[in-house]
Amino acid sequence: MARLYGLILLVAILGGVAYGAKYYYDTTQNTIATLQKNNAQLSVAVDTAQKSVDTLTQDIAKMASLNKSLQQDLQKAEAYGDELRSKLSKLNLVVEALKDSKTLE
């Protein structure tokens, strides 16, 4: 009788260990599957973020170039405006208009 109880106890212990091993295996496989899914999503997110950074870098370079061009055009326009102000300050328009209007133009 003691042998029978010992055998039942041994089978119960081995069954518990086997069930624990199967449970551990199943939960580990589920965790691995979840981590692989999350890794795929993160990879897509990183790729999208990198493309955004690259696009922004290109846009910044383009904007800097356009800004430089506009700054040069502004300097030319200011120089031309200064030249015109200089010429107009030297002229007495009323006297010039009365003398020779074609030269004034």
BELTADA-V846755 format. One record per residue. N is the residue number from 1. RES is the residue in one letter. D_LAST is the distance of its C-alpha to the last C-alpha in Angstrom with 2 decimals. Layout:
BEGIN
n,res,d_last
N,RES,D_LAST
N,RES,D_LAST
END
This chain:
BEGIN
n,res,d_last
1,M,130.68
2,A,128.82
3,R,127.70
4,L,126.31
5,Y,124.40
6,G,123.15
7,L,122.02
8,I,120.24
9,L,118.56
10,L,117.50
11,V,116.08
12,A,114.25
13,I,112.76
14,L,111.70
15,G,110.26
16,G,108.29
17,V,106.96
18,A,106.05
19,Y,104.30
20,G,102.41
21,A,101.32
22,K,100.18
23,Y,98.30
24,Y,96.60
25,Y,95.68
26,D,94.24
27,T,92.18
28,T,90.90
29,Q,89.87
30,N,88.08
31,T,86.27
32,I,85.25
33,A,83.95
34,T,81.94
35,L,80.49
36,Q,79.53
37,K,77.77
38,N,75.90
39,N,74.99
40,A,73.50
41,Q,71.41
42,L,70.26
43,S,69.35
44,V,67.11
45,A,65.55
46,V,64.95
47,D,63.36
48,T,61.04
49,A,60.12
50,Q,59.49
51,K,57.22
52,S,55.30
53,V,54.96
54,D,53.77
55,T,51.18
56,L,49.95
57,T,49.77
58,Q,47.67
59,D,45.39
60,I,44.99
61,A,44.07
62,K,41.53
63,M,40.02
64,A,39.86
65,S,38.01
66,L,35.49
67,N,35.11
68,K,34.45
69,S,31.78
70,L,30.10
71,Q,30.37
72,Q,28.63
73,D,25.77
74,L,25.55
75,Q,25.48
76,K,22.62
77,A,20.62
78,E,21.57
79,A,20.61
80,Y,17.10
81,G,16.93
82,D,18.34
83,E,15.82
84,L,12.88
85,R,15.09
86,S,15.78
87,K,12.28
88,L,11.67
89,S,15.14
90,K,14.54
91,L,11.81
92,N,13.08
93,L,10.49
94,V,12.80
95,V,13.38
96,E,9.93
97,A,9.14
98,L,12.44
99,K,12.18
100,D,9.21
101,S,6.51
102,K,5.37
103,T,5.37
104,L,3.78
105,E,0.00
END
